[in-house]
């Protein structure tokens, strides 16, 4: 990338319980569009996201729009405009859809964009009084992404947003992310290469807690040998993974 990246991560290291999980990851996210974070099971993708957000002990450099943030707590990063849709969706099962969204409202961030969220996810408006724990997996993912769109963010991080969803819902989620990325840059952790092909302009591949590849997504996905070497596949979705495997 020749332009100044919105997010610039250098030498990111994570040590948990005496075990080195990340060994100096480097990546950058452009100020527009989608950057995909890829890798085999256990490569460290989710830990990288959690490291960027300060959810695990970290060292190195994490610069957001030129500002060093590695020493900041998670809530300070959120206030600086990072929206996060976690891999497990993170909905509050005992609260209604409306209450889940209301909790995501950021004070001092302007009027919450309920009109946009309800336009993209009309089901959330229809099910506003329904307990989130009774929603389908796809509907819970709508809540997770809707929360990131509710506030004016500078960056959205979406960790496995299509995992475990039916093909029709995968398409719907991809459409929403595509539209969201027109206004807000997205760092997308994704196993479904069809979604990556559709959305991502750039990609970063991790292997064993290190950066193994950075470059245009179409170049990697158009090179079957490179895709097999770096991702373990030639075409189609990567093999499913569990949160435990991707530590």
Residue pairs with C-beta under 8 A, 6 or more apart in sequence:
1 28
1 30
1 202
3 30
3 31
4 31
4 66
5 28
5 29
5 30
5 31
6 29
6 30
6 31
6 64
6 65
6 154
6 155
6 185
7 27
7 28
7 29
7 52
7 62
7 63
7 64
7 65
7 155
7 185
7 187
8 28
8 61
8 62
8 63
9 25
9 26
9 27
9 28
9 48
9 52
9 60
9 61
9 62
9 63
10 26
10 60
10 61
10 63
11 24
11 25
11 26
11 59
11 60
11 61
12 22
12 24
12 25
12 26
12 48
12 51
12 52
12 58
12 59
12 60
12 61
12 62
13 20
13 22
13 23
13 24
13 25
13 58
13 59
13 60
14 20
14 21
14 22
14 44
14 47
14 50
14 51
14 56
14 57
14 58
14 209
15 21
15 57
16 47
16 56
16 57
16 247
20 209
21 44
21 47
21 56
21 209
21 247
22 44
22 47
22 48
22 51
22 58
22 209
22 210
23 208
23 209
23 210
24 60
24 210
24 211
25 44
25 48
25 51
25 60
25 206
25 209
25 210
25 211
26 211
26 214
27 35
27 37
27 48
27 204
27 211
27 214
28 35
28 214
29 35
29 155
29 185
29 187
29 202
30 185
30 201
30 202
31 185
32 181
32 185
33 181
33 185
33 186
33 200
33 201
33 202
34 177
34 178
34 181
34 185
34 186
34 187
34 188
34 199
34 200
34 201
34 202
35 185
35 186
35 187
35 188
35 200
35 201
35 202
35 203
35 204
36 188
36 189
36 190
36 196
36 199
36 200
36 202
36 203
36 204
36 217
37 45
37 48
37 49
37 187
37 188
37 189
37 190
37 203
37 204
37 206
38 45
38 189
38 190
38 196
38 203
38 204
38 205
38 206
38 230
38 231
38 238
39 45
39 205
39 206
39 207
39 212
39 230
39 231
40 207
40 231
40 232
40 238
41 239
41 241
41 242
41 245
41 246
42 241
42 245
42 246
42 247
43 205
43 206
43 207
43 208
43 209
43 246
44 206
44 208
44 209
44 246
44 247
45 159
45 189
45 206
45 246
46 87
46 159
46 160
46 189
46 243
46 246
46 247
47 56
47 209
47 246
47 247
48 206
49 84
49 157
49 159
49 187
49 189
50 56
51 58
51 62
52 62
52 157
52 187
53 74
53 77
53 82
53 84
53 157
54 69
54 70
54 72
54 73
54 74
54 77
55 74
58 70
59 70
60 70
61 68
61 70
62 68
62 69
62 70
63 69
64 77
64 80
64 82
64 154
64 155
65 154
67 80
69 76
69 77
69 80
72 80
78 84
78 106
79 106
80 154
81 151
81 152
81 153
81 154
81 155
82 153
82 154
82 155
82 156
82 157
83 147
83 148
83 149
83 151
83 153
83 155
83 156
83 157
83 184
84 148
84 156
84 157
84 159
85 141
85 144
85 145
85 147
85 148
85 156
85 157
85 158
85 159
85 161
86 144
86 159
87 159
87 160
87 163
87 189
87 243
88 243
89 137
89 140
89 141
89 143
89 144
90 144
91 100
91 132
91 133
91 135
91 140
91 143
91 144
92 99
92 100
92 103
92 132
93 131
93 132
93 133
94 131
94 132
94 133
95 103
95 131
95 132
96 128
96 129
96 130
96 131
96 132
97 124
97 127
97 128
97 129
97 130
97 132
97 135
97 143
98 128
98 129
100 132
100 143
100 147
101 112
101 114
101 117
101 124
101 143
101 146
101 147
101 150
104 147
104 148
104 150
104 151
105 112
105 150
105 151
106 150
106 151
109 151
109 152
110 151
110 152
112 150
112 151
113 149
113 150
113 151
113 152
114 150
116 149
117 124
117 146
117 149
117 150
118 124
118 125
120 146
120 149
120 176
120 179
120 180
121 142
121 145
121 146
121 176
123 139
123 142
124 139
124 142
124 143
124 146
127 135
127 139
132 140
132 143
135 143
137 164
137 165
137 169
138 165
138 166
138 169
138 172
138 173
141 161
141 162
141 165
141 169
141 173
142 173
142 176
144 161
145 158
145 161
145 173
145 176
145 177
145 180
148 156
148 158
148 180
149 156
149 180
153 184
154 184
154 185
155 184
155 185
155 186
155 187
156 180
156 181
156 184
156 185
156 186
156 187
157 186
157 187
157 189
158 177
158 186
158 187
158 188
158 189
158 190
159 189
160 189
160 190
160 191
161 173
161 177
161 188
161 190
162 169
162 170
162 173
162 174
162 190
162 191
162 192
162 195
163 191
163 240
164 240
165 173
170 192
170 195
174 195
174 198
174 199
177 186
177 188
177 199
178 198
178 199
180 186
181 199
186 199
188 195
188 196
188 199
188 200
190 196
190 199
190 200
191 237
191 238
191 239
191 240
191 241
192 237
192 238
193 221
193 227
193 231
193 233
193 235
193 236
193 237
193 238
194 236
194 237
196 203
196 217
196 221
197 217
197 218
197 221
200 217
201 216
201 217
202 214
202 215
202 216
202 217
203 213
203 214
203 215
203 216
203 217
203 220
203 221
204 211
204 213
204 214
205 211
205 212
205 213
205 214
205 220
205 230
205 231
206 212
207 230
212 230
213 220
213 226
213 230
220 226
220 227
220 230
221 227
224 234
224 235
227 233
227 234
227 235
228 234
231 238
232 238
232 239
233 239
